[in-house]
């Protein structure tokens, strides 16, 4: 079957919108309009430009939508505080868009094409991020501030974006602005950069120079999480290349040295230096929702982010429990309360939806059928990314949860059909 330019265009646009929905500034500043355009694009692609609908695939997707919606409904009804209905409608929209994206590629294309489009859009994101980092040194006096209700940053013609207030860094006398690309925070960009590094290194294997460029761009985010994931991937890549070409080993090893040095400086700065507030916030976001989940284990406290922020501002776990945990991990928490949302979206899931539902969601997340080669490494990148940024309940990442659900229901419905 010929994969036409028209099909590539619409598929690429769908994946671009899906990725942008996970921390992209397009959705940060224009969320409602962006989601409306996204849904419209999906409906047009599926119902007017797609193939005949596969009944079994449709059934598995419908059952997935109803099942997840049921879980949200139970959570809404049994939440400990009054929940905002509009918050749950937003999550239903996330589920719907994720299901429609997956259904389009399964019904009209294939998983292979889905991964291929993810690869090409991430490739563009890498190139844009590289240009964005270089451009800052020439346009830093020409950037202007743009604001929304929940975010503020600077831009140059809405092409390049920066957050100079907390993003300016000095490394060995070299001043630069942390690279955030098209996203609201460098920590979000690093996740997608590491995903591209994975796809280039272990699946597509098209360009070693592009792999090197991606590693450099990850360093420009100056993200502890991003550099740590890069080191892990580099080690795995080094091991795999050792079997094929031993002459590359010294080069790759030498390349890893500056990466490790920057990582060490970054970690020290985050734990003991000027940037330790960022580390303390993430550590608190790991610990406090865990104790909330233990106190409300069955249905959690509800998905309403406003209620969650109020709850965690007033929630205090016992000093003995905290002391015991700190003794186990060897890290002391300096934060006792916060009114902000959680950067750890897995712990947010446990605190807001309860332990049973969270385990079910995570099981389906790990049961995803989109990336199967070196699944453990891909899922490591995904899990670490959603544990450092509030991304799990966004369409691109939720797409992988939906993949696990639809695969499970498809096997059940197909088996029943064979029996009948």
C-alpha positions, 0 to 999 in steps of 0.5 A: 500500500502506498503511503501518500504525501497527503496521509503523511501530512495529516498523520504528522499533524495529528502526532504534532498536536498529540505531543504539543498537548503534553506540555507544549506552549501551543496548548499552554496558551491556547488550550481550549482552541487547540483541543477543539482543533485537535478533535476536529482534525481527528474526526475529519481524518477518521470519518472522511479520510479513513478506511472502512471501520474495523468492527473489532477495533471499534468495539475495543476502543468503545469499551476502553472509553466506557471503562475509563469513563466509569473509573472517572465517574466512580472517582468523581462520586466518592471523592472526599471533597466536592469536585469541579465537573469541568475538571473531569470533562477535561480528562474525558476529553483527554481520553477521547483524543487519545483513543481517537489517535490510536484508533486512527492509526490502528484502523487506517494505518499501523503501529509501524506508521505510528512510530514512524510519525512519532520519530519524524515529529520528534526529529523536527523538535530536536532540530528546532530545539538546537536552533532555539539554543543557538538563536538565543545568543543573537536575539536575547535583546529582542525577545518579548514577554507573553503571558497566560493565566498560569504561565509566562515566558519570553518569545521571539516572533512566537518561534523561539521561547525562553524563560530567562527569569529562572533559566539563565545558567553559568557553566564554567563561565559560559552563560546560556539559557536552558533550552525549553524548545516548544515546551513550557519547561526544559524538563518536558523537552528533555523527555521528548529528546530522550525519546528521539535518542531512543528511536534513533539509536535502537529502532531507526538507526539512520544517522550517527551525527543526528544521534550526537546532535540529540545528545548535545541538545539534551545537555542544553536543557541542563535537566538532571533527569534528562542527562541521567536518562542520556547516560543510561541510554549511552551505556546501553548503546555503548554495550550494543555497539561493542558487539558490532564495532569495537573501534567506536568504543573509545569515541563513545567513551570519551563523549560520555566523560563531559556528559558525566561531568555536567551531570555531576555538577548539575546534581550537586547544584540541585541537592546542595547548591542554589537550585536545591529548591527544585530538587526539594519540590520534586522530593516533596511531590514524591513523598507527600502524595504517597502519604495521601494515597495511604490515607485515602487508598480506595478512591483517592481524594479526587482528580480536581486539581484545585481541590488537590492543591487545597488538600495538600496545603493542609495535609501533614504526615506524621513526623515519625513517618517522615523521619523513618522515610528520610532515614531509609533514603538518606535525604532530608526534606526541607519542604513541609507544605505547598499549595502547588500541583504535583510535578510527579504525575504517577504519585498524583495519580495514586493520591487522586484516584486511589491505589487500585485504579492507579495500579490498573492504569500503570499496568496498562501503561506498561502493557502498551503495544506501540514500542516493543523493541527494548520496551524496558528502556523506553518505559524507563524514559516514559516513567522517569519523565512522568515522575518529574513532570505532570504529563501522564494524564496528557493525550500523548502519554495517555495514548500508551495507557489506552494502547494497553486497554484496547489491546486487552479488550481486543483480545477478549472481544476477538476470542469471543468472536472466534467462539461464536 
